[in-house]
Amino acid sequence: MTTNPVVQILRAAARPAISIIFAATIAQVVVEQIDPPTWFLSLAIPCIVWWFGERAVTHVQERKQD
């Protein structure tokens, strides 16, 4: 993990914003029953899986240290 505080601040700000954009777009696709663009799915799915996977691994590592 990077220790540069500027990078950490940008990362902390960007992650929720992008997550909200992904969630809103997915919600619109589900509600309106439209087909999402393939480029969106190709970007959103790996990004969301990466973020949640990273958080899960970090959480498990913190619990093992306790």
VEXNU-439925 format. One record per atom (N, C-alpha, C): x, y, z; chain; atom name; residue in three letters; residue number from 1. Coordinates in nm, 3 decimals. Each point is the difference from the previous one (the first is absolute). Example, Ala and Ser with C-alpha at 12.3 -4.5 7.8 and 13.67 -1.06 7.14 Angstrom:
BEGIN
xx	yy	zz	chain	name	resn	resi
1.319	-0.569	0.780	A	N	ala	1;
-0.089	0.119	0.000	A	CA	ala	1;
0.090	0.120	0.000	A	C	ala	1;
-0.035	0.105	-0.072	A	N	ser	2;
0.082	0.119	0.006	A	CA	ser	2;
-0.077	0.109	0.073	A	C	ser	2;
END
This chain:
BEGIN
xx	yy	zz	chain	name	resn	resi
0.084	-0.117	0.000	A	N	met	1;
-0.084	0.117	0.000	A	CA	met	1;
0.089	0.123	0.000	A	C	met	1;
-0.044	0.100	-0.071	A	N	thr	2;
0.079	0.122	-0.011	A	CA	thr	2;
-0.012	0.084	0.128	A	C	thr	2;
0.106	0.069	0.034	A	N	thr	3;
0.000	0.080	0.122	A	CA	thr	3;
-0.009	0.149	-0.028	A	C	thr	3;
-0.002	0.039	-0.125	A	N	asn	4;
-0.011	0.141	-0.036	A	CA	asn	4;
-0.138	0.051	0.041	A	C	asn	4;
-0.005	0.101	0.086	A	N	pro	5;
-0.131	0.047	0.049	A	CA	pro	5;
-0.089	0.059	-0.110	A	C	pro	5;
0.059	0.063	-0.099	A	N	val	6;
-0.079	0.057	-0.109	A	CA	val	6;
-0.068	-0.112	-0.078	A	C	val	6;
0.072	-0.105	-0.028	A	N	val	7;
-0.057	-0.114	-0.072	A	CA	val	7;
-0.110	-0.064	0.083	A	C	val	7;
0.021	-0.013	0.129	A	N	gln	8;
-0.101	-0.060	0.087	A	CA	gln	8;
-0.127	0.084	0.003	A	C	gln	8;
0.013	0.133	0.002	A	N	ile	9;
-0.117	0.088	0.000	A	CA	ile	9;
-0.075	-0.011	-0.133	A	C	ile	9;
0.072	0.004	-0.110	A	N	leu	10;
-0.065	-0.014	-0.131	A	CA	leu	10;
-0.070	-0.135	-0.014	A	C	leu	10;
0.065	-0.102	0.047	A	N	arg	11;
-0.057	-0.133	-0.008	A	CA	arg	11;
-0.125	-0.010	0.088	A	C	arg	11;
0.006	0.057	0.119	A	N	ala	12;
-0.114	-0.003	0.091	A	CA	ala	12;
-0.118	0.079	-0.056	A	C	ala	12;
0.027	0.103	-0.076	A	N	ala	13;
-0.107	0.081	-0.058	A	CA	ala	13;
-0.055	-0.062	-0.129	A	C	ala	13;
0.086	-0.058	-0.077	A	N	ala	14;
-0.043	-0.054	-0.130	A	CA	ala	14;
-0.079	-0.130	0.013	A	C	ala	14;
0.039	-0.084	0.091	A	N	arg	15;
-0.064	-0.132	0.012	A	CA	arg	15;
-0.151	0.012	0.027	A	C	arg	15;
-0.044	0.079	0.097	A	N	pro	16;
-0.145	0.011	0.022	A	CA	pro	16;
-0.073	0.064	-0.118	A	C	pro	16;
0.060	0.100	-0.061	A	N	ala	17;
-0.065	0.067	-0.112	A	CA	ala	17;
-0.020	-0.096	-0.117	A	C	ala	17;
0.101	-0.075	-0.032	A	N	ile	18;
-0.011	-0.096	-0.110	A	CA	ile	18;
-0.097	-0.111	0.035	A	C	ile	18;
0.001	-0.043	0.125	A	N	ser	19;
-0.094	-0.104	0.044	A	CA	ser	19;
-0.145	0.047	-0.014	A	C	ser	19;
-0.025	0.127	0.034	A	N	ile	20;
-0.135	0.055	-0.013	A	CA	ile	20;
-0.041	0.007	-0.146	A	C	ile	20;
0.091	0.039	-0.087	A	N	ile	21;
-0.030	0.004	-0.144	A	CA	ile	21;
-0.033	-0.139	-0.051	A	C	ile	21;
0.082	-0.099	0.037	A	N	phe	22;
-0.027	-0.138	-0.041	A	CA	phe	22;
-0.135	-0.047	0.053	A	C	phe	22;
-0.027	0.024	0.127	A	N	ala	23;
-0.125	-0.046	0.061	A	CA	ala	23;
-0.121	0.067	-0.064	A	C	ala	23;
0.008	0.129	-0.027	A	N	ala	24;
-0.111	0.071	-0.061	A	CA	ala	24;
-0.026	-0.052	-0.142	A	C	ala	24;
0.105	-0.025	-0.073	A	N	thr	25;
-0.015	-0.051	-0.136	A	CA	thr	25;
-0.058	-0.140	0.001	A	C	thr	25;
0.048	-0.085	0.090	A	N	ile	26;
-0.053	-0.136	0.011	A	CA	ile	26;
-0.146	0.004	0.041	A	C	ile	26;
-0.036	0.089	0.094	A	N	ala	27;
-0.139	0.013	0.043	A	CA	ala	27;
-0.089	0.043	-0.116	A	C	ala	27;
0.046	0.093	-0.081	A	N	gln	28;
-0.078	0.046	-0.114	A	CA	gln	28;
-0.018	-0.113	-0.101	A	C	gln	28;
0.103	-0.077	-0.022	A	N	val	29;
-0.008	-0.114	-0.093	A	CA	val	29;
-0.104	-0.100	0.050	A	C	val	29;
0.000	-0.027	0.130	A	N	val	30;
-0.094	-0.097	0.055	A	CA	val	30;
-0.143	0.053	-0.003	A	C	val	30;
-0.019	0.126	0.042	A	N	val	31;
-0.135	0.056	0.006	A	CA	val	31;
-0.061	0.015	-0.139	A	C	val	31;
0.077	0.051	-0.093	A	N	glu	32;
-0.052	0.022	-0.135	A	CA	glu	32;
0.012	-0.122	-0.090	A	C	glu	32;
0.059	-0.105	0.051	A	N	gln	33;
0.018	-0.127	-0.073	A	CA	gln	33;
0.063	0.023	-0.138	A	C	gln	33;
0.111	0.073	0.001	A	N	ile	34;
0.073	0.024	-0.124	A	CA	ile	34;
0.130	-0.079	0.003	A	C	ile	34;
0.058	-0.019	-0.113	A	N	asp	35;
0.128	-0.070	-0.009	A	CA	asp	35;
0.113	0.098	0.025	A	C	asp	35;
0.085	-0.030	0.098	A	N	pro	36;
0.113	0.091	0.026	A	CA	pro	36;
0.105	-0.014	-0.110	A	C	pro	36;
0.074	0.106	-0.025	A	N	pro	37;
0.108	-0.009	-0.099	A	CA	pro	37;
0.106	-0.101	0.048	A	C	pro	37;
0.055	-0.074	-0.091	A	N	thr	38;
0.101	-0.100	0.038	A	CA	thr	38;
0.124	0.066	0.058	A	C	thr	38;
0.035	0.120	-0.048	A	N	trp	39;
0.118	0.067	0.055	A	CA	trp	39;
-0.022	0.035	0.147	A	C	trp	39;
-0.126	0.032	0.035	A	N	phe	40;
-0.029	0.033	0.139	A	CA	phe	40;
0.017	-0.122	0.089	A	C	phe	40;
-0.054	-0.112	-0.043	A	N	leu	41;
0.014	-0.123	0.078	A	CA	leu	41;
0.146	-0.043	0.008	A	C	leu	41;
0.073	0.017	-0.109	A	N	ser	42;
0.142	-0.037	-0.001	A	CA	ser	42;
0.080	0.085	0.097	A	C	ser	42;
-0.044	0.120	0.027	A	N	leu	43;
0.067	0.089	0.094	A	CA	leu	43;
-0.053	-0.016	0.142	A	C	leu	43;
-0.131	-0.004	0.015	A	N	ala	44;
-0.062	0.002	0.133	A	CA	ala	44;
0.023	-0.129	0.079	A	C	ala	44;
-0.020	-0.113	-0.062	A	N	ile	45;
0.008	-0.127	0.074	A	CA	ile	45;
0.139	-0.023	0.057	A	C	ile	45;
0.106	0.006	-0.080	A	N	pro	46;
0.133	-0.021	0.060	A	CA	pro	46;
0.036	0.105	0.105	A	C	pro	46;
-0.043	0.124	-0.022	A	N	cys	47;
0.032	0.107	0.094	A	CA	cys	47;
-0.067	-0.025	0.134	A	C	cys	47;
-0.128	-0.032	0.001	A	N	ile	48;
-0.073	-0.026	0.124	A	CA	ile	48;
0.054	-0.123	0.070	A	C	ile	48;
0.026	-0.106	-0.075	A	N	val	49;
0.056	-0.123	0.060	A	CA	val	49;
0.136	0.028	0.061	A	C	val	49;
0.082	0.077	-0.067	A	N	trp	50;
0.133	0.034	0.052	A	CA	trp	50;
-0.012	0.076	0.132	A	C	trp	50;
-0.087	0.103	0.003	A	N	trp	51;
-0.014	0.080	0.121	A	CA	trp	51;
-0.050	-0.081	0.118	A	C	trp	51;
-0.104	-0.080	-0.021	A	N	phe	52;
-0.053	-0.079	0.110	A	CA	phe	52;
0.098	-0.110	0.040	A	C	phe	52;
0.070	-0.058	-0.097	A	N	gly	53;
0.102	-0.101	0.032	A	CA	gly	53;
0.113	0.059	0.080	A	C	gly	53;
0.044	0.117	-0.038	A	N	glu	54;
0.108	0.067	0.072	A	CA	glu	54;
-0.041	0.031	0.144	A	C	glu	54;
-0.122	0.048	0.017	A	N	arg	55;
-0.049	0.029	0.135	A	CA	arg	55;
-0.013	-0.127	0.083	A	C	arg	55;
-0.047	-0.107	-0.061	A	N	ala	56;
-0.015	-0.126	0.073	A	CA	ala	56;
0.136	-0.054	0.045	A	C	ala	56;
0.097	0.004	-0.089	A	N	val	57;
0.134	-0.050	0.034	A	CA	val	57;
0.061	0.086	0.111	A	C	val	57;
-0.015	0.131	-0.011	A	N	thr	58;
0.053	0.090	0.103	A	CA	thr	58;
-0.067	-0.028	0.134	A	C	thr	58;
-0.131	-0.021	-0.001	A	N	his	59;
-0.073	-0.027	0.122	A	CA	his	59;
0.047	-0.131	0.066	A	C	his	59;
0.018	-0.102	-0.082	A	N	val	60;
0.047	-0.129	0.053	A	CA	val	60;
0.141	0.013	0.057	A	C	val	60;
0.086	0.072	-0.069	A	N	gln	61;
0.137	0.019	0.049	A	CA	gln	61;
0.000	0.076	0.133	A	C	gln	61;
-0.085	0.100	0.013	A	N	glu	62;
-0.007	0.076	0.125	A	CA	glu	62;
-0.051	-0.088	0.114	A	C	glu	62;
-0.093	-0.088	-0.027	A	N	arg	63;
-0.053	-0.089	0.104	A	CA	arg	63;
0.106	-0.101	0.045	A	C	arg	63;
0.080	-0.046	-0.095	A	N	lys	64;
0.106	-0.096	0.035	A	CA	lys	64;
0.106	0.065	0.089	A	C	lys	64;
0.024	0.130	-0.021	A	N	gln	65;
0.100	0.070	0.080	A	CA	gln	65;
-0.048	0.026	0.143	A	C	gln	65;
-0.130	0.004	0.021	A	N	asp	66;
-0.054	0.026	0.134	A	CA	asp	66;
0.013	-0.117	0.093	A	C	asp	66;
END
